[in-house]
Structures are given as structure tokens and as C-alpha cells.
Amino acid sequence: MSVSPRESDDRGATAVEYALMVTFVALAIIAGVTAFGISVGKLFTIPAGVLGP
């Protein structure tokens, strides 16, 4: 069973595509966590200002 040159080229392209997908998913997760963290930070800042001296 031999591998044609076309099949070996597809494997390299597939690796690049997976790397791009992982990068975009990671960026989306980072953006979501950052936005959520900012919202949670604001949520706790208001009661701390009311309860503080």
C-alpha cells in the first residue's frame, strides 16, 4: 500500500487547519473569560463600596 503525493500533502494542510481552529477557539475562550471576569468584578465592586468604610 503506497501513499500518493496528494495524500501526504493533504496531511500537512489538515494539520495547519487544525492549528488555526485551535487558535480561534482559544481566542474565543480567552475573550469570553475576560468579559465574564470583568462583569463579575463589577458585580462585587458595588457591594464592597456600600459595605466599606
N, C-alpha and C positions, 0 to 999 in steps of 0.2 A: 504494500500500500504506500504509494508515494504522495507527497504533498505538492500540489501545483504552486507556482509562484504567486498566483492570485490569492490562494488561501493564506499564505504566510503574510501577504500584505494586509489582508483583512484583519488579522490578529493584532497587528500594530495599530491600525485605525481604531479597532474596538477598545484597546487599552487607552488611547487618547480620549475617546468618547466617554468612557467610564470615569476617567480622571476629571474631565470637565463637569460631568454630572455630580460627582462627589464634591467638587469645588462649589458649584452653585447651591447644592443642598447645605453645605457647611455655612456659606454666606447667609442663606435664608434663616438658618437656625441662629446664627450669631445676631442677625438683625432682630429676630423675634425675641430672643432672650434679653437683648439690650432694651428694646421697647418695653417689655414686661418689667424689667428691673427698674426702669425709670418711673413707671406707673406705680409700682409697689413702694418705691422710695418716697414719692409724693404722698401716697396714702398714709404712710407712717409719720411724715413730717408734720402734717396738720395737727394730729392729736398730741404729738410731743410738744408743739408750740403752745397748745392750750393748757396742758398739764404742767409745763415747766414754769420756773420762777419768773 
